[in-house]
Amino acid sequence: MAVGVRSWSSIRNLKGRDLLWLVDYTPEEIWAILDTTRMFKERFYLGERVIPVLQGRVLAMIFQKPSTRTRVSFETAMYQLGGHAMYLGWKELQLGRGETIADTARVLSRYVDGIVARVYAQKDIEELAKYADVPVINGLSDLVHPVQALSDMFTIWEKKGQLSGLKLAFVGDGTDNVLHSLLLASAKLGVNISIGSPKELRPNKEILKHAEEAAELSGAVIEFYEDPYEAVRGADIVYTDVWVSMGQEAERERKVKLLEPYRVTVDLMRYAKKDAIFMHCLP
C-alpha cells in the first residue's frame, strides 16, 4: 500500500516531536506511522537494503534497562535508513556519578539528532524530553511501551488485513506497561480490547481514562473480565506478557499467586476464533 496524502500530511506533523506515550498521537498520525512502515518494509524486501532518509543522522540509545529486541530493532533500523545508532548503557554515562538527567539531555542534544531511552521510571523519560533539544523516544518505561504497541498494531494489520472491529484479548497483569500502550493504540484505532485480569491488577486510571475517551471517538469497546476464558471468547488476537517485569522482583510472590489462573494454554486458545493469532512481546 502506497503512503497516501493524508499520511504524508500527518507525518509532517510529527517532525521534531517526542514519542513518550500514545496519548498525544491522533489516529491519523498513528496510521501515518503504520503506512510509512509498510512502505519501507516493501521497499526493503524488493531489494533496497539501505534507504538513506536518515543519512548523517545519529541516534543516542540510553538503556537503563537492558534489552535484546528493543536495542537490535533501533540499531538495525538506523543502519537500514542510513544513520548511526550509539548505545549508551546507564552506567557508562555520568548519571552514575551524580550528573542530572537534565544536564545529560542538554549535552547529548549538542551531539546527536535523537534520543531513545529505556528506563525504569516514566518521570525520567519525561524529564529527559523536557530538557533535550532533539526528539526523545520512549523505548520502555514502567508505565508504557509505545514502540512495542505500534509494532504490534502493524503486525496485526499485516496478519489480519484490518484493525478496526477486531477483538484483542489481553490475559494477565492488568497493570502491565505493554497493556497500557495496547489500550491506547487499540482505542484510537478502533480495535476492541478485552482484558482478563484479577480485580487487584487493573490498568493505571489515567491511562484507562485516555483510552475510554479515545474509544468513544473510534467506536472501540473496552471490557474487563476476571474469567480469562470469557475475556478470550471470540478474540482475533490473544496477547500476554511476563507477570513480573524487570525491577518488580519484590512483587513476584504476590503476582504469581494472583496470576496463576491467567496462563495462556491450548485450552484457553480454543475459546478464541479458529484463526486467532497469539502474541507475546517477550522475553
Helices and strands as residue ranges (DSSP letters): H 5-14, G 22-24, H 27-45, E 58-63, H 69-80, E 84-89, G 90-92, G 94-97, H 101-109, E 114-118, H 122-131, E 136-140, H 146-160, E 167-171, H 177-189, E 192-196, H 205-218, E 222-225, H 228-232, E 237-240, G 249-251, H 252-259, G 260-262, H 266-269, E 277-280
